[in-house]
Amino acid sequence: MAKQFICTSTEPIVKTKAGKYRGFIVDGTYTFHGIKYADAERFQMPKAPKKFEGVKDAHSYGFVCPMLSPETATGEIMVPHRYWPKDENCQYLNIWSQSIDKKAKKPVMVWLHGGGFAAGSSIEQICYDGENLSRFGDVVVVTLNHRLNILGYLDLSPFGKKYKNSGNAGNADLVAALKWIHDNIAGFGGDPDNVTIFGQSGGGMKVWTLMQTPAADGLFHKGIIQSGVIDGFVSNEKQDGTIIVKALLKELDIPEDEVEKLETVPYEKLAAAYNKVSPEIAKTGAYIGGNPLANDWYLGDPVTCGFTDHAKTIPVMIGSVFGEFAFGPGVHHKYDLSEDEILEMLKKKYKGSIVKFVKLFKKSYPEKNLSDALVIDSIFRAPTINFIKAKAEHPESATYSYLFAFEFPFDDGKPAWHCSELPFVFHNTDKVVICGKPGASDELEEKMAMAWVNFAKYGNPNTELLPEWAACVPGDEATMIFDEKCEVKHNFDHALIKRHLEIAPSFWEMFRPKEDDEEVVILH
């Protein structure tokens, strides 16, 4: 059935502080693509976008940030992607809303994309489209691009005051976007006093780093962190870019007293130089950029540095996925295998005795096939448990825990992997065919999308579609398990995850570059 499309010379047009934008309407959803929320010179802090006369069309997505390495389309059935023209002038956002009445005051959900702090975009994954979620939840959905990798997170402060916070330029773009939303979202039917930021993987990290950024205080009111905590990924150490920047200058044959020339080196040349010199520096443990830099602007990981007084007041929903790194082939005919056959597979995968691990797995997941223990995750889950423990110590706001454990109809039954929950959150399982499981996926999509929407509306994810879901308190992590059967369990996997950490390879062991491998680890 054809959708109704509306876009006339006078409708829909919204006035912002910079000027007027014309979007389009699809079956009642007001849609605006590619609105400029800020401008910035390379390595500099963002500024408000330039004002303009007349009406600009917001009909095309804006540029996405350039990447350090070319994209490679692999595994598209599991995480389908789309790609877009790139330019470092990439501060653009997209909006979906059910109203453009200033008095509507609908909750605002701001999506921060994954890809670590080095890759990705607001439209990278097909399921990032905000139309269905906006319509389903009657909320305003915003997705945005910002500077990444060496454009957004390279500290040049030792080389001049003008670069004071260049190590956080990418997150400064996020703050600029939130300021733009605060100042303009009412025109798109949104409530600037009810803004939730939510993100997955690197996007989840962006949520909690913004919680620790005083410049963002008051610009958002709730946070959802999806697979967004890994120990050591964002350092709290006091570092600076002296070594990496000197190495870049040497590789590019630029004198140290002419560091400003880095501002005009073509990005491809700059990226090639960085990719060449950074691996050897990284091996020494020295700073190479690529992530937020702890300083007086960004105050550091709250689990080790402590939550700011403002962060303590932010309600948080946080969780991860059963098999974060389960991207490889599934276990063929796993339901036909004997337990002895599966135990042999587990012995090959893990170091040391698996007796205790198997016992704990069966206790935590009595309904799961034992072969799923091959891909269970602790790399995200363990630090997520620690984050929840630290946040729950502060009664100023609630903290809700979840785990996504759905089994997909692929490779004879595949446990959930990194990013696999996103189509359910965005109410977009129709766009990702691997989610199709009649009698299960539609129902789970309704439950999850409603929980996310209710949290955005009220700071509480409870819905009549789910069992009662209590906030976490010290000593009691009440975790909502999102699966074909959704249920709440208390501290259900803590012993299992502790044992898994002892026998499984760490994140850095799994992804540490080999001697001849200069690829950068990217979390999507």
C-alpha positions in Angstrom: 0.0 0.0 0.0 1.4 3.4 -1.0 2.3 5.8 1.7 1.0 9.3 1.7 3.8 11.8 0.9 3.3 15.6 1.4 5.8 18.3 0.6 4.5 21.6 -0.8 6.0 25.1 -1.2 4.6 25.9 2.3 4.4 22.6 4.2 6.1 21.5 6.3 8.4 24.4 7.3 9.9 25.0 10.7 11.8 28.1 11.8 15.0 27.6 13.7 17.4 30.2 15.2 19.5 29.9 12.0 16.7 30.0 9.5 13.8 28.0 8.1 13.8 24.4 7.0 11.4 22.5 4.8 11.0 18.8 5.4 8.4 16.3 4.2 5.5 14.3 5.7 5.2 10.5 5.3 1.9 9.0 6.6 1.7 11.8 9.2 5.3 11.7 10.3 7.1 15.0 9.9 10.6 14.3 8.6 13.7 16.5 8.3 17.0 15.3 7.0 20.4 17.0 7.1 19.9 20.0 9.4 23.1 21.8 10.3 23.5 22.1 14.0 27.0 23.5 14.2 30.1 24.6 12.2 33.7 24.0 13.1 37.2 24.4 11.8 39.5 21.3 12.0 40.5 20.6 15.6 38.5 23.6 16.9 35.4 23.8 19.1 32.1 23.9 17.3 30.1 27.1 16.9 26.5 27.9 16.2 25.6 27.4 12.5 25.5 30.4 10.2 22.2 32.1 9.8 20.6 32.1 6.4 17.8 33.8 4.6 14.9 32.0 2.8 14.0 28.4 3.2 16.4 25.5 3.0 15.3 22.0 2.1 15.9 19.3 4.7 15.4 16.4 2.3 18.9 14.8 2.2 21.0 13.3 4.9 24.0 15.4 5.8 27.7 14.4 5.3 29.0 11.7 7.5 32.5 11.9 9.1 35.4 10.4 7.1 36.8 7.1 8.3 40.3 6.1 8.9 39.9 3.0 6.7 37.5 2.2 3.9 34.2 0.5 4.8 33.9 -3.2 4.0 30.4 -4.7 3.4 30.5 -8.0 5.3 27.9 -9.8 7.4 25.2 -7.6 6.1 22.4 -10.1 6.9 23.3 -9.8 10.6 23.9 -6.0 10.7 22.7 -4.4 7.4 24.5 -1.1 6.7 24.2 1.9 4.3 26.9 4.4 3.4 26.9 8.0 2.5 29.1 10.8 1.2 31.8 12.0 3.7 33.1 15.3 4.7 34.7 16.6 7.9 32.1 19.3 7.9 29.6 16.7 9.2 27.6 18.4 12.0 24.1 17.4 10.8 21.1 15.9 12.4 17.8 14.3 11.3 14.4 14.6 12.9 11.2 12.5 12.9 8.1 13.8 14.7 4.3 13.4 14.8 3.8 17.2 15.2 5.4 20.6 14.5 3.2 22.4 17.0 5.3 24.3 19.5 2.8 23.4 22.2 3.0 19.6 21.6 6.0 19.1 24.0 6.6 15.5 23.0 9.5 13.5 24.6 12.7 13.7 22.6 14.9 10.7 22.0 18.4 11.6 20.7 20.3 8.7 19.1 24.1 8.5 19.4 25.5 6.1 16.9 28.0 3.3 17.4 31.4 2.7 15.9 33.4 3.5 18.9 34.6 7.1 18.7 36.2 6.4 15.3 33.5 5.2 12.8 29.8 5.0 12.1 27.2 7.6 11.3 23.6 8.5 12.1 22.3 6.4 9.2 25.0 3.7 9.0 22.7 1.0 10.1 19.4 0.6 8.2 17.6 0.2 11.5 18.6 3.7 12.7 15.7 5.2 10.7 13.5 7.0 13.2 10.1 7.0 11.5 8.6 3.9 13.1 9.8 4.7 16.6 8.4 8.2 16.4 5.1 6.9 15.2 4.9 4.0 17.6 5.8 6.0 20.7 4.6 9.5 19.7 8.0 10.8 20.4 10.5 13.1 18.6 13.5 11.0 17.3 16.8 12.8 16.5 19.8 11.1 15.0 23.1 13.0 14.4 26.6 12.9 13.0 29.7 14.4 14.6 33.5 14.4 14.2 35.2 11.1 14.8 38.7 9.6 15.0 41.6 12.0 14.5 39.1 14.8 13.6 37.2 14.5 16.8 39.6 13.0 19.3 43.3 14.0 18.8 44.9 16.2 21.4 47.0 19.0 20.1 46.9 21.1 23.2 50.7 20.8 23.9 51.1 22.8 20.6 49.0 25.8 21.3 46.1 27.3 23.3 43.9 27.2 20.3 43.9 23.4 20.6 43.0 23.4 24.2 40.2 20.8 24.0 40.8 19.2 20.6 41.0 15.8 22.2 37.3 16.1 22.9 36.1 18.0 19.8 33.9 15.1 18.8 32.1 15.1 22.1 31.9 18.9 21.9 30.0 18.4 18.7 27.5 16.3 20.7 27.1 19.0 23.3 26.6 21.5 20.4 23.9 19.2 19.0 22.2 19.0 22.4 22.3 22.8 22.6 20.7 23.1 19.2 18.0 20.7 20.3 17.4 22.6 23.5 17.0 25.8 21.5 15.0 24.6 18.5 13.3 21.3 19.1 10.0 22.9 20.3 9.4 23.9 16.7 9.5 20.3 15.8 6.9 19.3 18.5 9.5 18.4 21.1 9.9 19.2 24.8 13.4 20.6 25.5 12.9 19.8 29.1 12.4 16.0 28.4 15.3 14.8 26.4 16.7 11.3 26.5 20.0 10.4 24.9 20.4 6.8 23.9 23.2 4.9 22.1 24.7 1.6 21.5 28.3 0.4 21.6 30.4 3.6 21.0 27.1 5.4 21.3 26.5 4.0 24.7 30.0 5.3 25.7 29.0 8.7 24.4 26.0 8.6 26.8 28.0 8.1 29.9 30.9 10.4 28.8 28.3 13.1 28.3 27.0 12.4 31.8 30.5 13.3 33.0 30.7 16.5 30.9 29.5 19.6 32.8 29.0 21.5 29.6 26.1 19.1 28.8 24.4 19.5 32.2 20.7 20.3 31.8 20.7 19.5 28.1 19.5 16.0 28.6 17.5 14.4 31.4 17.8 10.6 31.0 20.3 8.2 29.5 20.1 4.7 27.9 23.4 2.8 27.6 23.3 -0.2 25.3 26.4 -2.4 25.2 28.4 0.7 26.0 30.8 -0.2 28.8 34.2 -1.9 28.3 37.0 -1.7 30.9 39.9 0.4 29.7 38.4 1.5 26.4 38.2 5.1 27.5 41.2 6.0 29.7 41.1 8.1 32.8 44.9 8.7 32.7 46.1 12.2 32.4 47.6 12.1 28.8 48.4 14.4 26.0 49.1 14.2 22.3 52.8 15.2 22.3 54.1 11.8 21.1 51.5 11.1 18.5 51.4 14.6 17.1 55.2 14.8 16.8 55.1 11.4 14.9 52.4 12.8 12.6 54.4 15.9 11.9 57.6 13.9 11.2 55.7 11.5 8.8 54.2 14.4 7.0 57.5 16.3 6.9 56.0 19.3 8.8 58.2 21.3 11.2 57.0 21.2 14.8 56.7 25.0 14.8 54.3 24.8 11.9 51.8 22.5 13.5 48.9 24.6 12.1 49.6 23.0 8.7 47.9 19.9 10.1 44.6 21.8 9.7 44.9 21.9 6.0 46.5 18.5 5.2 43.9 16.6 3.0 42.1 14.1 5.3 43.1 11.0 3.3 46.8 12.0 3.6 46.4 12.7 7.4 44.6 9.4 8.0 47.3 7.5 6.1 50.0 9.0 8.2 48.1 8.3 11.4 47.5 4.7 10.4 51.2 4.3 9.7 52.6 5.8 12.9 50.0 5.0 15.6 50.3 1.2 15.9 53.9 1.4 17.2 53.1 4.2 19.6 50.0 2.2 20.8 52.2 -0.7 21.7 54.1 1.4 24.2 50.9 2.4 25.9 51.2 6.0 25.0 48.2 8.2 24.0 47.2 8.0 20.3 43.8 9.7 20.5 40.6 8.2 19.2 38.6 8.5 22.4 37.6 11.3 24.8 40.4 12.8 26.8 39.9 13.1 30.6 40.5 16.8 31.6 38.6 19.7 33.1 36.0 19.5 30.3 35.3 15.7 30.4 35.8 14.4 34.0 36.4 10.7 33.4 34.8 7.3 33.8 32.3 7.5 36.6 33.0 4.0 37.9 36.6 4.9 38.7 36.4 8.7 39.1 33.0 8.9 40.7 29.7 10.3 39.2 29.4 14.0 39.1 26.7 15.5 41.2 24.6 16.1 38.1 25.2 12.6 36.7 23.8 11.2 39.9 20.5 12.8 39.1 20.2 11.2 35.6 18.0 8.1 35.4 19.8 5.4 33.5 18.7 2.2 31.7 21.7 0.1 30.8 22.3 -3.4 29.5 24.1 -5.6 27.0 23.6 -8.6 24.7 24.0 -12.3 25.5 26.6 -13.0 22.9 28.2 -9.6 22.0 30.9 -11.2 19.8 28.9 -14.0 18.3 29.5 -12.9 14.8 31.0 -16.2 13.6 29.2 -19.2 12.3 26.6 -20.7 14.6 26.7 -24.3 16.0 25.1 -26.4 13.3 22.2 -28.6 14.5 23.0 -27.6 18.0 19.7 -29.1 19.3 20.7 -32.5 17.9 24.1 -32.6 19.7 24.6 -34.6 22.8 25.9 -32.9 26.0 29.2 -34.7 25.7 29.7 -33.3 22.2 29.0 -29.8 23.4 31.3 -30.2 26.4 34.2 -31.2 24.1 33.6 -27.9 22.2 33.6 -25.9 25.4 36.9 -27.6 26.5 38.5 -26.5 23.3 37.2 -22.9 23.6 38.1 -22.2 27.3 41.2 -22.5 29.3 41.2 -24.5 32.6 38.3 -26.5 34.1 34.8 -25.8 32.7 32.9 -27.9 35.3 32.0 -24.9 37.5 31.3 -22.7 34.4 28.9 -25.3 33.0 27.1 -25.6 36.3 26.7 -21.8 36.6 25.6 -21.5 33.0 22.8 -24.0 33.4 21.7 -22.3 36.6 21.7 -18.8 35.0 20.2 -19.9 31.7 18.2 -23.2 32.3 16.3 -22.7 29.1 19.3 -22.1 26.8 21.1 -24.8 24.8 24.5 -25.5 26.4 26.3 -24.7 23.2 25.3 -21.0 23.7 27.9 -21.0 26.4 30.5 -20.9 23.6 29.6 -17.2 22.8 28.3 -15.8 26.1 29.8 -12.4 26.8 31.5 -11.0 29.8 33.6 -8.3 28.1 30.6 -6.0 28.1 28.5 -7.7 30.8 31.1 -7.6 33.6 31.8 -3.8 33.4 28.1 -3.2 33.0 27.4 -5.0 36.3 30.1 -2.8 37.9 28.6 0.4 36.4 25.1 -0.6 37.7 26.6 -1.3 41.1 28.3 2.1 41.2 25.3 4.0 39.9 22.8 2.2 42.2 24.7 3.6 45.2 23.2 7.0 44.4 19.4 7.1 45.2 19.0 10.5 43.5 17.8 8.7 40.4 16.8 5.2 39.2 19.0 2.7 37.4 17.4 -0.1 35.3 19.3 -3.2 34.1 18.5 -5.3 31.0 20.0 -8.1 29.0 19.0 -9.0 25.4 19.0 -12.8 24.9 16.8 -13.5 21.9 17.7 -16.4 19.7 17.6 -15.6 15.9 16.4 -18.0 13.2 19.9 -18.2 11.6 22.5 -21.0 11.6 20.2 -23.4 13.4 19.5 -20.9 16.2 22.0 -18.1 16.7 22.4 -16.3 20.1 22.0 -12.5 20.1 25.1 -10.6 18.9 26.4 -7.0 19.1 23.8 -4.6 17.5 21.2 -7.3 17.2 18.8 -5.6 19.6 18.7 -2.4 17.6 15.9 -3.2 15.2 13.7 -4.1 18.2 14.5 -0.8 19.9 13.7 1.2 16.8 10.6 -0.8 16.0 12.3 -1.6 12.7 12.4 -5.4 12.6 10.6 -5.1 9.3 13.8 -3.6 7.9 16.1 -6.3 9.1 15.0 -9.7 7.7 17.0 -11.8 10.1 14.7 -10.7 12.9 11.8 -12.4 11.3 10.5 -15.0 13.7 6.7 -15.4 13.5 5.0 -15.5 16.9 8.1 -14.1 18.7 9.9 -11.2 17.1 6.8 -8.9 16.6 5.8 -9.4 20.2 9.4 -8.7 21.5 9.6 -5.6 19.4 6.5 -4.2 20.9 7.7 -4.9 24.4 11.2 -3.4 23.9 10.2 -0.3 21.9 7.6 0.4 24.5 10.1 0.0 27.4 12.5 2.5 25.7 9.7 4.9 25.0 8.3 4.8 28.5 11.7 5.4 29.9 12.1 8.4 27.6 8.7 9.7 28.7 8.8 9.0 32.4 12.3 7.8 33.4 10.7 4.4 34.1 10.6 1.6 31.5 7.7 -0.4 33.0 4.9 -1.3 30.7 1.9 -3.6 31.1 3.4 -5.7 28.3 6.3 -6.8 30.7 6.7 -8.2 34.2 7.2 -5.7 36.9 10.7 -4.3 36.5 12.3 -2.8 39.6 15.1 -0.3 39.7 18.5 -1.7 40.9 19.5 -1.0 44.5 22.8 -1.8 46.3 23.2 -5.5 46.4 20.3 -6.3 44.1 20.6 -6.0 40.3 17.1 -6.6 38.9 17.7 -7.5 35.3 15.0 -7.6 32.6 15.8 -10.5 30.3 14.5 -9.7 26.8 13.8 -13.0 25.1 10.8 -14.9 23.8 9.8 -15.0 27.4 10.7 -11.8 29.2 11.4 -12.1 32.9 13.2 -10.3 35.7 16.0 -12.0 37.5 18.1 -10.8 40.4 21.9 -11.0 40.4 21.3 -14.0 38.2 24.6 -14.3 36.3 27.1 -12.6 38.6 28.9 -15.8 39.6 28.8 -17.1 35.9 30.3 -13.9 34.6 33.0 -13.9 37.2 34.0 -17.5 36.2 33.8 -16.6 32.5 36.3 -13.8 33.0 38.7 -16.4 34.5 38.6 -18.8 31.6 37.8 -16.7 28.5 40.1 -14.5 26.5 39.9 -10.8 27.4 38.8 -8.1 24.9 42.4 -7.1 24.3 43.5 -10.7 23.8 40.8 -11.2 21.3 41.5 -8.0 19.3 45.1 -7.1 20.0 46.6 -6.3 16.5 49.2 -8.8 15.3 52.7 -7.7 14.3 51.6 -7.2 10.7 48.1 -6.0 11.5 47.6 -2.2 11.6 43.8 -2.3 11.7 42.0 -0.2 14.4 39.5 -2.0 16.5 36.1 -0.5 15.8 33.0 -1.2 17.9 29.8 -1.0 15.9 
